[in-house]
Amino acid sequence: MSEAPLRYSREELAEFEQIIQDKLTAARKELSFIKETLSRKNDSGTDNTASSSKVLEDGADTAEKESMNQLASRQMKFIQQLENALVRIKNGTYGVCIGTGKLIQKERLRAVPHTQHSIEAKMARRD
């Protein structure tokens, strides 16, 4: 009877590394866009003199800035998680569930390449 492998092969890790690199590139572009949008919001370039509409506009701008800041924060966290996954590839711990010690299914890693939990461990954490 053969045992389940404890680690993914170099070829498999190379596939996951490419997936992560592609996601990192896209995530960094999106973060850059969000930051550009935020910096443009600081310079509206219009001079409104109607005070009541200005107050409403300022409130909407503040809410939108807050939303964009939250998006930027989530995107930075996602980028950090992807970068951490690359470190795990380099040190040989990528794809091993920190909850069960077993390999995480390839399909899960392709969908969520930065995960450290197998489906079983993730479901157990929810209970």
N, C-alpha and C positions, 0 to 999 in steps of 0.2 A: 504494500500500500504506500503510495507516494504522499509526502506531506505538501501542504500548500506553500508556495514560495513566500519568503519573508520580505523580499524587496523586488522592485521592478528592475528589469534589465536596462542596460545603457540605452538601447534603442527605444524602449518604452519611455524612459526618462527624457530622452531627446524629443520625443513627440510632445510630452507634457510641457517641456521647457519652451517649445515653439508656441504652443497654445498660450502659455503664460506671457511670453514676450509680445505676442499679438494683442492680448488683452491689455497689457501694460501700455503699449503704444496708443491704443484707442483711449484708455483711461487718462493718460497724460494729455492727449489732445483735448479731451472733454474738459479736464480741469483747467487747461489753458484758456479755453473758450469761456468757461464760467468766470475766471479771473478777469478776462478782458471785459466781459459784460458788467461785472461789478465795478471796474474802474471807469467804464463809460457812464454808469449810473451816477457816479460822483460828479460828473460834469454834464449836466443836462443841457446847458447851452441856451436855455430859454429864459426870458425875463418875464415872469408872470407878476402882474401888479394887483390882480384881484385876490384879496386876502382869503376869502372863504374857499375859493377853488384851490388856492395854494395850500391851505391846511389839509384839504382832502387829498390833494396830490402828494403832499409830503407823507401822509399816512400810508398811502398806497405804495409809495417808493420805499418807505421803511419796511413794510411787510414783504415787499419783493426782495429787498436787500437781505433781509433775515432769511428768507427762503433760499436765496442763492448762496448765502454763507453756509447754510445747512447742507446744501448740495455739495459745495466745495469741501466741506469737512468730511462728508461721507465718501467722496471721491478720493480724498487724501488717505483715508483709512483703507479703502479698497486697494489703492496703489501700494500701501505699506504691506497689506496682507499678501499681495502678489509678489512683492520683493522678498518677503519672508519665505514664501513657497520656493523661490529660486534658491535661497540659502539652503533650504531643506534638500533640494535636489543635489546641491554641491556636497552637502555633508552626509548624504545617503539615507536620510530619514523621511524623504518625501513619499507620500502614498501610504504610510503606515498610520493607522488610527491610534490616536493618543489615548482613546478610551479602552479599546479592545486589544491593541497590539497586532491586529491582523491587517492585511492589505485592504485598502479602500478600493471598491470596484472601479474599474477603468471608466465606465460610463459616468459615474459620479464625478470623478476627477476631470473628465472632459467638460462636464457641465459646470462644475464649481472647482476650478483647478487649485484654489487656495485653501480648500477645506482640509481640516485635520481630523475629521470625524467620519466614520462610516455611517451608513444609514441606520444600522442597528444602534450604534452609540448615540446618534442624534435623537432617535426616537426614545431611547432610554432616558435621556436628559430631560425630555419634555414631560415625562410622567411624574 
